[in-house]
């Protein structure tokens, strides 16, 4: 690729332009709504499962404790009403009132036992006995489950060792009841919990789905608006949006307006370039058709004119293309020193001095800054009397350049015209007449300004260039 002239900003011939590459297809990584629903469903199921297990344990413990309390009441009534009879047997001065103690195999039993003594069972035990161990003493109520009756539900057994008055041994009082009723209550409770929590989970998941659908509806509307925009049915994204989506819509509309402005600038520049080239081409064609004697001179002259126009519009096009970069910035002093060295080689008899802070930066691409400073300092060296002074300073968010020379200056009435393309006040020196026009156009692209004034110190022309400062 050819190099660019740091002063004129023109490109050497033979620059290869890469063909535009097709945009890569967007990779779809899944549905955003599905992700939100799945995450919500998993979280709901985890929370409900944990809560259900905790609630099941609490309720199961409460039901079991209530069941044990009823047996403990019967056990307490047994040993408080028990006495030792004349024959050393246990008798009760008040029999348990529950009728099931009298029905054989009813599932509710009591038994009083002691080592070396015959057990005293309830009639409901009939020919069976509740097993008990003699290798430990239960001074407090001991609760356990027993499966000693094969083919029947386990028994819930409460027992306690009590020494009755007049008895030399400790008697073990036992009350047992089938767990069938307790397990039925627990199973019914768990079925109710599972059904309730499943229904609650389903309702919460449906609510999460509706919330996701309703919450993502603005994105669907936005997609339809963008489709209308791409189809040419609208010029911008219209309609009210939620607070979370509205900033993105504003940025999209700003991007659309920015692209429209760039497209309009490109069309205008293309039209201007075509119009500027039309006249030289017509002159060349007419001379060639008429076989004029000065055809070669005419071609050279008009080719120079076309070259000036092409250089000018290329400079603008490059600046417009680079303006979209929000992070574009350039250090002022290195650019100024680079331009100063280049101009000093072209005009060795001109003295160029510069003053100002060394750490200033501007929101401009370095190439464009070199081009603007190169045109201005070269003009000052070319048309001045041998002395050029550049002052740099920061003012209200801008960096200001003052380029002064000791030449004859430009009359005030001519200062606005000198910015026109091809305008030259001194035709005795070489040049294209596009330097100031390029500087003005590029500065305006970056929202800067350029103006001409009279130099108070050197007496010639002072060019004031203002560019946005970069923090």
N, C-alpha and C positions, 0 to 999 in steps of 0.2 A: 504494500500500500504506500502511496506517495506521501511525503511529508508536507506539512502546512507552513507557509511563510508566516513567522510570528508578527510581522508588521502589517502586511496587506491582507492576511487571512485567506489567501487564495490557495487552491489545491493544485498540485501538479497533475498533468494529464496521466491517464493510465490507472486511475484509482478503480479497483475492482469493487463492485457493489454486490454483496451477497444477496441471493434470492430469498424472499421471505419464507420462513419455515412454517409449515402448518402447525396450528395450536394443538398441543397434546390433549387427548380425551380426558375428561374429568373422571378420576377414580371414585367410584361410589363405595363407601365403606359401611353401608348399612343405613337404616332409617333412624333419624334422630328421635322421632316419636316412639319407635319401638324400643330404643335404648332406654328412654325415660320410663316407659311402662314396665319394662323388664326389671329395671333397678327398683322402681317403686314396689312392684309385686314381690320381689325377693325380700326387700326390707320389711314389707307388711307381713309376709309369711314368717320371717325370722322373729319379728316382734310378737306376733300372735302365738307362735309356737312356744316361745319362752314364757309369755304371759299365761298361756294355757297350761303349761306344765306346772308353773308356780301355783296357779289357781287350783289345779287338780290336786296338788299335794296339800294345799291348805284345806280344801273341802273334804278330801279323803281323811285327813287327820281329824277334822272336826266330827265327821260321821263316826269314825272308829272310836274316838274319845267318848262320844255320847253313848255308843254301844257298850263300851267298857264301864262307863259310869253306872249304867243300869245293872250290870253284873256285879259291880263293886257294892252297890246298895244291897243286893241280895246276899252277897258274901258277908257284909257287916251285920245284917239282920240275923244271919245264921249263928255266928259265934257270940253275938250278944244275947241270944235267946237259948243258948246251949247250956246244959248241966250234965253232971255225972250222976247216973242212976245208982240204985242200991247194988246192982250187979256189975258196976263199973262201965256200963254202957252209956252212950251219949243220948240224952233225950232233949227235946225242945219244948219249952213252955209256950212257944208260939210257932206254929207251923207256917212255912212260906205260903202265901195266899195264891200264888200262880197255879192255875189248874194243870198246866203242862208238866209240873213236877209229878203228877199222879198218872199221867198217860205214858205207857211204855213207848220208848224210842221216840219221844216227842221232839227231841233236839235240845231240850233244856234240862240240865241235870245238876244235882249237888251230891257231894260225897264228903264224909268225915273219916279220916284214916290216921293210924298211928303205928309205929313199929311194934310188932308183936301183938297187935290188937286186930280184931276183926273189923273190917270197914263197915261204916253205916251209910248206905247209899239211898238216894231218892228212888221212889217207885218207878220213875221214868227210865232209870237205868236197867231195870228188870234183871237180867242175868249177866250184865256186863259191869265192869268196874273201870274207873278212871285211873290210869297209871300215874304213879308218883314216885319220885326218887327220894331215897333216904340219905343220900350223901351230901345234902345241903339243907340249910335252915332258912326259911322265908319269913323273917320277922316283919317284913313289909310286903305289901301286895305284889305278887309276881304274876306277870301277864305273858302268855305265850300261845302259840297255835300248835295244835296236836292233830296228827292224822292217824291215830291209833285204830279208829273204826274203819276198816277197809270197805270201799264201795260207798262211803258216805262223805259228804262235805267235811272239811276240816273243822275241828272244834276250836272255839276261842275259850281259853281256860284262864281263870283267875284263882290264885291260891294264896293262903297265908297260914303260917304256923302260930297256934295260940295255945297257951297253957291254961286249962280250965281250973277253977277252984276245986280242990280235993283230988286232983289228978296228978300223979307223979310224972307223967309224960306230956310231951307237946303233941297236940292234935293238929292235923293238917286239914283245914277247911278248903274245899274246892268247889267252884261253881263253873260250869261249862255250858256253852251254847253253840249250836251249829252256826258256822259262818255264812250259811246259805243266804239268810236275810241280809246280813251285812254286805256280802259281795253283790247281791242284787241291787242294793241301794247305791253302792259305789259304781257299778256298771251303768245303772240308769243315769247317775250323775255325770259320768264320763261321756255317755252318748249325747246327753244334752249339751255338755260343754263342746264336744267336737262339732256337733251340728251348728251350734250358735257361732262358734269361731269360724267355721267354714263359710257360713252365711255372711259373717262380718268381713272375712277376707275377700269374698267375692264382691261384696258391696264396695269395699275400699279400693279394690283393683279396678272395678268399673268406674268409680269416682276418679281414680288416677288417670284412667284412659280418657274420660271425658275432659278432665282438666288439661291433659296433654293436648288433646284434639283442639280444645278451645284456645289453649295458650299458644299453639303453633299456627292457628288460623291466619294471623297477620303475615307469617312467612309465605303461606300459600297465596294470599292476596298479593304480596310483594312479587312472587314469581309470576303471577298473571299480569301484573303491571309491567314487569320487565319484558314479558313476552309481547305485550301490546307495544311497548317501546321499540323492541327489535323489529316487530312487524310494521312499524311506521304508523300505527294507529294513535299514537300519542307522542308528545315531544319530551315529556318528563313524567316522573312517577307522581301521581296525584293521589289524594285521599288522606284521611287522618290515620295515624298509626299510633300504637302504644308508645309510652315513654322510652321503653327499652329498644324499640325498633326505629323510632323517629330519627335519632342521630345517624343511623346507618343510611336511612332514606335520604337525609339531607346531604350526606357525603356522596351518595350515588348521584343525586341531582347535580351537586357541584362538579362531580367528575364528568357527567354528561355535558354540562355547560362548558367545562374546560375543553373537552374534546371537540365540541361544536365550534368553539372559538378557534381552536387550532386548525380544524378543517376549513373554517371560513378564511383564516389567514393563509392557509395553503392554496385555496382556490384563488384568493385575491392576488397572492404573489405569482401564481402560475399565469393568471390573466395579465398582470402587469409585465411579467417577463415576455409573454407572447406578444403583447402590444409593443414592448420596447424593441424586440427583435424583428418585428414585422417591417418597420421602415428600412433598417439596414439591408435586410434580405431583398426588399423590393428594389432598392438602389442597385444592389449587386446584380440582380436579375435583369434589370433594365440595361445596365452597362454591358452585361454579357450578351443580351439579345441584340443590342445596337452595335456590338463589336467595337466599343469605344477604344481609342488609342490609350487612354489612361485607365484601362481596366485593372491593371495590377495595383496601381496606386489606390483606386477606389476600393478594391477588395481588402487591402491592408488597412485602410482608414476605417471602413465599416466593420471589419473584423475586430479592430481595437474597441470600437464602440460596443459591439456585442459582448466582447470579453469583459468590459467594465460592468455591463448590466448583469452578466452571469455571475461575476464575482460578488456584486452587491446582493443579489437574491440568494446566492449560496450562503453568504454570511448570515443573512436573516434566517434562512431555513435552519442552519446549524444552531443558532441561538434559540429559536423557538423549540427545536427538538430537545435541547438540553435544559430548557427552563422548567420542564416538568419534574426535575429531580429536586425534591424538597431538601435534600442534604447537600446540595451543591454549595461549595464555599471555596474561597481562594484567599491566600495570604497576600496582603497588599504589597509589602516591601520586597519580597522575592520577585514578584512580577515586575515591579517598578525597576528594580536593578537589572533584570534581564532585558527589558525594553531599552533601558539607558545604554547598556553595552552594545545592543544591536544598532541603535541610532548613532552612537558615537563612531562605530565603524563606517557608517555611511557618510557621516558629516564630521570628520576629525577636527575641523576648525571651530566647531561649536562647543561651547562649555555648557554642560548640563548639571545643575545642582538640584538636590531634593532635601526636604526637611519634613519632619513629622514623626508621630509615634511609630515604632517598629512592629507592634503586635496587632495592628488592625486587620480585620478580615471582612470580606464582603460575601453576600449571597449571590455569587456569580461564578460560573465556571472559569477556571484559570485561563483556558484558551480564549474565551471571550474578553476577559479582562486584559490579556496581553494585546488582543486586537484593538480594543478601544484606546488603551494607553499608547500603543504603537502608532496609531493614526494621529492622535493628538500631539504627541511629542515629536513625531517626524514632521508634521506640518509646522510646528513651532521652530524646529531647527532649520527647515527648508526656507520659510518665509521671514524668519527673524533676522536680527542683525549680528548673531553670533553668541547670544546668551539666552539660555532657557532655565527657568526656575520652576520647580514643582513643589507645591505645598500640599500635605495630606493632613486631614483632621477629621474628628468624629463630631457629628452634630445631629441630635434628636433622632437617633435610630438610623442615620445615614453616615456613610463615609464620603467626604467631599475632597475632590482633587481640584487644585487650581494650577493650571499650566499657563505660565506667563512667558512672553518673549519680548525682545527689544526692537521689534520690527516697526513697520509703519502702521500696523493695526488694520482694522476694517471699519469703514464708516458705519454709523449706527443704522442708517437706512438700508444698508446692504447685508446686515447680519442675519436677517430672517431668510433671505434668498440664498445665502451661501450653503444652507442645509439641503437645498434641492439637489437631486441626483445630477451629476455632471457639471454643476455650477462651479466656475473658477474665476477669481478676480485677477489672478496673475497668470496669463497664458504663456508667459515667456519661460516658465520653468516646467519640467516634465511632471506629469501627474494625470490621474483619471478624473478628478473632481468628485470622487465617491467617498473620500475619507470621512468627512463630517457627516454625510448622510448615513453611512454605515454605523458610526458611533451613535448618532441619534436613534436609529432604529433598534440597535442592540440594547442600548440603555433603556428605551421604553419597554422593550420586551421584559426586562428585569424590573420594571416599575421604577426606573431611575429617570434622571433628567440631565440635559446638557444645555448650557447657555453660553453666549458670547458677551464679554464685557471689555472695558478698557483697563489695562494694567496701570495701577497707581505707582508701582515701584519701578517698572522697566519702561513704561510708556508705550508699549505695544499692545498686543491682544492678550486677553486673559480668557481662557476657556474654563468654565466651572462645571465639572462632572460630579453628579451625586448618585451614589449607588447604595442599595439597602445594606446595612451593616449586619454581620453575622456575630452572634454573641459567643 
